[in-house]
Amino acid sequence: MRNFAFLPVFLLFLSCNNQSNKSNGDTNSVRNEIKSTIDNYYNDIRKEGMLAGLKYMDSSSQFFWVPPGYLNYTGYDSIAAAIRRNAASFKSISNRYDSLLIIPLTDRYANFVMRTISTTVDAAGDTSRTAFIESGVMVKRDGRWKFLSGQTSVLE
């Protein structure tokens, strides 16, 4: 029964591969734009801290996220408040993904899944390394890709 759970993803993969060359070019362009956005997101957080990540989140009423350990989603205001509240707790944050899957849905929406390794140094100087997986939807507004919805889960 468990193998059937992958059937919709497999069918989606096949349907994406059956597109015309022009669509493949557009699809590759969307993938490249989103990859650059995520790279810039991680670079900005590395340079400027957690607060730099706010500009990569869609602040509309459509935004929602499920943080690690949460059973339900929360909106932009709650996520932004938590980031602001905890930003000073870290001297540095260095994130890097070791796998990234981007599935363009339209020219304005795309799904993503990435496994990330995060190395943080807290205010006391203690270093920790955490692996997590993030999945969700990105939206293109005003010419920029932003995180619209998703979830983060810590991998143990």
N, C-alpha and C positions, 0 to 999 in steps of 0.2 A: 504494500500500500504506500509505503514511504517513497518509492521511486516515482509514483504518479505526481508527487508534488512538484517535480522538476519539469513536467510536461509543458505547462504554460510558458515557462522561461525558455525551454527548448524551441517551442513553436514561435515565440517572439523573435528568438535569435534567427531562425530560418526565414521568417518574413522580412527581417531587416536585411538579410543577405540577398534577397531577391529583388532589390530595388535597382532602378536604372543607374547608369554611370553618373548622370547629373545629380541624382539623389545621393549617391555614394560620396560625391564631392562635397555636397552640402552637409552630409552626415559627418564626414571627416572634419569639415570646418567647425561644426558645432563641438565635436569632441575636442579639437585643438583649443578652441576658445575656453571651454570649461576646464580643461587641464591647466591652461595658463592661469585661469582665475584661481583654481585651487592652489597652484604653486605660489601665486602672489599672496593669497590668504595666509599660507604657512610662513612665507618670508616676512610678511608684515607683522605677524604675531611674534616671530623670532626677534625682529628688530625693535618693535614698539610695545610688545606685551599683549595681554588678552584684549584690551580695549580696541586694538586695531581690527579685531575680527568683526566688530559690530557693523562696519561698512559693507561687509560681505553678506549680511543677512537682510532679507526682504522685510521691511518694517510694516508691511500692509497687514490688514486684518486676516488675510489668508495664511499668514505664517504660523507654523506650529512645530514644536520639536519635542521629542521624548528623550530627556537626558538619562545618563546611566543611573540605574537604580529606581527610576520612576516607572510607575505602572500606567500612567496617563500622560497625555501631551500637555504642553503649556505654551502659551502665546509669546509673542515677541517681547512685550513689556516685562514679563516675568524673567525671560531668558536674559534680556539686556540688564535688568536689575541685578541678577545673580552674577553676571560677568563683572559689572561695576563693583559690586560688593566684594568679590574675591580677587580682583585684579592685583591688588597690593600684596596678596599672599604669596606671589611668585616673583622671584628675581629673574628667572628666565624660563622660557618654554620653547622647546625645539621639537616640532612635529615633522615627520616624513612618512609618506605612504609607501608601502612596498607592493601594493597592488591597487589598481584603480580600474573600474569598469564604468564606462559612460554609455548610456543607451539614449540617443536622441529620440524624442517622441514627436516633436514638431520643431520649427525654427525658434520657438520660444520656451519650450519645456524639454527637460531631459531627466532621466533617472541616473543615479550614480550609486556605486558601492565602492568603498575603499577600506583597506586594512591599514591602520596607522600605528606607528610607534611614536610615543611621546616621551621625551625626556624633560623633566621639570626640576628646577631648583627652587625650593620654597624660601620664604623670608629668613628661616633659621639656617639656611645653607644645606639642607638635606636634599639629596638627589634621588629621584625615583624614575623608573622607566615603566610605562604602561602600554600595552597593546590594546587597541580597540577597533571596532568596526563601525563605520558610519554608512547609512544608506538613506536615500531620500530623493527629493525632486529639486531641481534648480530651475529658476525662471529668468528670462531675459527681459529686463525693464530698462527703458532709457538707454539701450545699447550696452548694458552691463549684466553679466550673469550674477545671480545671487542665490543663496540657499533659501528655499521656500518652505520646505518641510522635511522631516526625517527623524531619525533616531540614532543615538550613540549607545553602543553596548561595549562594556569592558570585556576583554578576552582574558581568561585565566589560564 
